Amino acid sequence: MGSNITATQEKKINDFILAIRQVCGKKALSLHEPHFTGNEVNYLKDCIKSNYVSSIGDYVVKFERMLSEYTGAKNVIATINGTAALHLAIYCSGISTNDEILLPSLTFVGTANAIRYAGAIPHFCDVSKKDLNIDFELLDDYLRLNTESHSGFCTNKLTKRRIFGIIPVHLYGQPIHVNKLLRLASKYNLVIVEDAAESLGSFYNSQHTGTAGLAGCLSFNGNKIITTGGGGAILTNNNSFAKKVRHISTTSKVSHPYKLIHDELGYNYRMPNINAAVGCAQLETFEKIKKAKRGLHDRYQTVFESCPWLNLVKEQDYANSNYWLNTVVLNKKETFFYENLLERCKENDIFIRPSWEPLHTLKMFCQFPSSGMENMNSLNERIFNLPSSPFL
Amino acid sequence: MGSNITATQEKKINDFILAIRQVCGKKALSLHEPHFTGNEVNYLKDCIKSNYVSSIGDYVVKFERMLSEYTGAKNVIATINGTAALHLAIYCSGISTNDEILLPSLTFVGTANAIRYAGAIPHFCDVSKKDLNIDFELLDDYLRLNTESHSGFCTNKLTKRRIFGIIPVHLYGQPIHVNKLLRLASKYNLVIVEDAAESLGSFYNSQHTGTAGLAGCLSFNGNKIITTGGGGAILTNNNSFAKKVRHISTTSKVSHPYKLIHDELGYNYRMPNINAAVGCAQLETFEKIKKAKRGLHDRYQTVFESCPWLNLVKEQDYANSNYWLNTVVLNKKETFFYENLLERCKENDIFIRPSWEPLHTLKMFCQFPSSGMENMNSLNERIFNLPSSPFL
């Protein structure tokens, strides 16, 4: 891969690597590693000693309570991973088979997969060049032209299917503009499930991401700001929805003094106690982790002043970001050395990650509806995530 | 619950409780607790220290290798739970939407759920009074009368749907008669996915359960013979199937030097490293656990000689069982004191568990096809699982 480059480009690459080395030091750099400095081992020992390792256990209850206190969500249901949380939230949202759900084209594939698991159709939207999240102005224009209201529901003029909801993603930890989302959802009667997989610790003003709509979904995968090995959670302020989610996530088992009855199709989606134990310990040190990550971002901001040919994504006025993954966007005219930059970083033991292939172009999704993708197409091959471990 | 009982019945209940107390001692008895006597804590510590807690990690590789060595399966893919393993195995088996899959009516709901997740139709079969597994003679009679062969496929005469496969379950650890299964599957051209969730350590002659067909699925839920908190695994001797399962279970991510591409609908189903770490430690002590459980069964066998009104399920001639859950079947005429027996055991801090409600009667499944259920109906409210923890 890569191609011959000019001396000017060579200098840019060297400046980029130097900037990263100034921030992160000389060691080999991965994208994001967990940071265990608290009670992780103690709590794991306690699980083994108590014999409670599976999905019934005190750490699950405690982890959910801690998340509830931190995010302000009235109900929290811990799940086996973030994809399961999204699937469960969509499944329990009142959706019907073949309803469409709006989502950004720029997100991890799990967002769209979860829609498909629930029998629904992903409908891809363009993103903003500013924060890489759904561009709500563009989406409003698009929906005004391409949908109509039938019996109060938003209907796709072309496919005649109902557009049931929207899954905005707080990409790389950057909060969306929640008020714009709420106005749009209200105008088109859309149910909101937020993909907050990457945004634990990120706030819109003083509101935690994932708490604006029906549900928000977190992830605690190994590469997230805190981890439980594998894990996720649903946040919701809607009590009856929470009750339904709990029921479906525990194989829809009915409460009965002795009979083992299940009353609808259910899933085996609850987080095990040993994973929750790690989560509790991680949450206890969360403020320290977040502070370290915001500090890392500040240092990146300083050093990248020497690289005016790229833009480091920053939190918006209304946002307080967890800066899960520091992200740079190359200027439009720099796209041509994308592969060289990747290659040279790799040679220098610096793992930088390009953004995912836009979901609307993947072969299992390209037949589904999408809005215009001017920004997405323009951004493609210009976005990189930088090493962002909290201990850097 | 319960009703007035006669002095004779009262004596039977007392004999039953006395028998259990003779075997298990005076403590409060749960159904099945894990037994951690090995390297569990050491391996967990090692995970936390190494920062590898998620689904990429040495313990996942080691756990799969250990399972492969123990079961003889050429390929093992560790998953987040047994239901995910079943779903994945069915999903990758070549099945089409609305194909039917045969399964026993007497099993955990996960077996049927997994079929539904894959878009297929459960077709319920009657079980044998001898081992509580699918009765292959009855099933052969049923299929001969109710199916016909079209282009080599077995077709349900009534629904006109293809019967694609069969999921036999090694219930409570008791191995099915594998040769009978193979003959039947060959006769009707059925793909075999074994539900071996409960039968790690159980053999048909010298062949480990779960290795006779396309795939076998294990579970390591907290109540199983060994546990990983939550977890499962797919066993298969088919290399190309294993490759497909690995691909789909890791969100169908394509191998590429830097691009993040997914080429088909995938799942996030891999076991995290911390769960696998517990699994490795558990497997190291497995022979001890299995020996303890077989010893427990022998003691139950001795004491229940005083209760000729029930039958303790024993391994068949061809079987070596892990005796995951010791199981008794009340004689037909004893059904009437089912609730009293449950109630009195509960009062005595003895948890005995009745069998699941037959799946073909649950409201989300009762519209699906089923064979005659003479044995299943006769067995209902007569089956109990006894306390079976390995340390008893």
Interface residues (C-beta under 8 A of the other chain):
Chain A: M1 E33 P34 F36 E40 V41 L44 K45 C47 I48 K49 N51 Y52 V53 S54 S55 I56 I80 N81 G82 T83 A84 V109 G110 N113 R116 Y117 N221 G222 N223 T227 T228 G229 G230 T251 S252 P257 Y258 K259 L260 I261 H262 D263 E264 L265 G266 Y267 N268 R270 M271 P272 N273 I274 N275 V278 E339 L342 K346 R353 P354 S355 W356 E357 L362 K363 M364
Chain B: M1 E33 P34 F36 E40 V41 L44 K45 C47 I48 K49 N51 Y52 V53 S54 S55 I56 I80 N81 G82 T83 A84 V109 G110 N113 R116 Y117 N221 G222 N223 T227 T228 G229 G230 T251 S252 K253 P257 Y258 K259 L260 I261 H262 D263 E264 L265 G266 Y267 N268 R270 M271 P272 N273 I274 N275 V278 E339 L342 K346 R353 P354 S355 W356 E357 L362 K363 M364
